[in-house]
């Protein structure tokens, strides 16, 4: 790991910006009101600011505004109701039950709505510790709203000062994720290659890129000034986004038969040279990403162009000494790989130029793409909430789990002689998530982080006595807490525990030992409750629903294949429709990969068919990759490669995929599907004839000719169809083990 690069990336990221913003919003009211002699007001305002910050996720500014306004209204209402009912334990019991269920269920409307629910529950829990009385209830609630309003003001002012900063930071993250994807591709050129593991890593990286792409697309296409290209900066940001999307697509559509390549060329060293060249391009993308996030200008490493020329020479020498009829397809692949590397290098040179925001970039004409190709929309439909009021819904089970465990935690806190008992309830609410695997991970990280943070706090306060130094360190710990909250939860919890101990020490130095003990004991109790209820009220286990996800992958893959294959048989090709189908295929594959990853974290008894599901995920990733590669040729298809002879091959592949779909949906289908392969091999006749003609040329010493290019392109296209056919048959065989009744 390049720690310097990690550091440069982090200090210019939106995570750190967010951490500084939240810390300032929380700390300033506390310091100001403490100076004015009214610390409780400052603490209440800080709670309001903290609550408002929770749903302020990166996104279009109008989405953030709406989320902040709704959150402010909700926490005001929750504060009033909690303060009125908290002293009456029987009444609060029903309020706790209702709030936990309602504010967990609204997660069906997406991450921002779910975050508003978390903010509401946070206010509810913290207001139970010292509930106000009489008119103080309204007064405290209004102060809470003032704190939220202060955070909204700060957030919007910072956005107004640098309206493009968040987009630049998100674009930088997007570029760096694309760099990680390229590195994953580079591993396929390594001699020591574990194909299954590499495909798993590649798919994970691809999912990460697509998640960032979706975020950047939302920021760009839902920001009016960007879409209208009203400024030079907005125009450049649009061009960067489109070029990175094209670069990522180019990388995805360069899939090869790596096993054959290693068989042909491992001893020549050229594959390792390709690997190093791709890694160099990945490093260039990292530099571009950091430059975008930090607002600096990056420069292209000219040595890459020199290395590209050397690789051209190396390939030419290999062709002169090694080329023969038995390895000709390997040389065709090598040339296509080098062409792809060259193309990506050219795109990277352009991206470096974009980081300068040079005014000359105005000369480039771009067409604003269709936002629907990149973003999806979610409406607030009450029917969605009603439809999820069922035990078949994971969010419904999660809401019940949160509710029952919170009620139990509240009862435990009432009867156990522990201080700061609200920490038990807070721990339960924060740890439990809809996915079992995430809850389990959060539980471990919260426990570990709490113990580490408490020990660090104990050691620090033993060594440092100066209050000014403590306040300064507390501020930095807060920044770390909120900077890592969405990135590395355990680090965030460690720093949070650390700064809470410092804060309580400043408020009452004599009470430190009690706070230290309570924090650890309450977290242990809360974690234990979360663990127990996480298992007693079981989620929808992945094996119960993964067949639906697999079916979606197959449906989208079949449609994508049909649309992409159509132009090769003379049918019309609608690129816009094909792009939407490609996006749906990758999204479905990402959902399947996520489900598989979650399954790996579930109890062993629930990990049913793991080996076959893993094979299914890898095979479908290969399938969609080869279809994407076919799309690259379909986009500019020459008429000489259009023929009806592809149709039997297309039909056979589709038939195997449809049979697989039938198997994973209903469990019914032919156990040993046989397809007439007579028509499937029609393309071999064309290839063999071209190969024969090319062999005659090689015997005559003709290295370069129009026939060479025709054979290269035609064989590359045909190979993709055969790859897809072979993978389709493999998927059908795997699907025989994935019948629903086998679970």
Secondary structure, DSSP 8 states (H G I E B T S, - for coil): --HHHHHHHHHTSHHHHHHHHHHHHHHHHHHHHHHTT-HHHHHHHHHHHHHHHHT--SS-HHHHHHHHHHHHHHHHHHHHHHHHHTTSHHHHHHHHHHHHHHHHHGGGG-HHHHHHHHHHHHHHHHHTTS---TTHHHHHHHHHHHHHHHHHHHHHHHHHHTTTHHHHHHHHHHHHHHHHHHHHHHGGGSSS--HHHHHHHHHHHHHHHHHHHHHHHHHHHT-HHHHTT-SHHHHHHHHHHHHHHHHHHHHHT----HHHHHHHHGGGSHHHHHHHHHHHHHHHHHHHHHHHHHT------THHHHHHHHHHHHHHHHHHHH--TTTHHHHHHHHHHHHHHHHHHHHHHHHHHHTTT-GGGGGS------GGGT-------HHHHHHT-STT-HHHHHHHHHHHHHHHHHHHHHHS--SSTHHHHHHHHHH--SSHHHHHHHHHHHHHHHHHHHHHHHHHHHH---HHHHHHHHHHHHHHHHHHTTT-HHHHHHHHHHHHHHHHHHH-GGGHHHHHHHHHHHHHHHHHHHHHHHHHS----HHHHHHHHHHHHHHHHHHHHHHHHGGGGT----HHHHHHHHHHHHHHHHHHHHHHHHHHTS-GGG-TTHHHHHHHHHHHHHHHHHHHHHHHHHTT--GGG--GGGHHHHHHHHHHHHHHHHHHHHS-S-TT-----TTTTHHHHHHHHHHHHHHHHHHTT--S-HHHHHHHHHHHHHHHHHHHHHHHHHHHHHHTT--GGG-
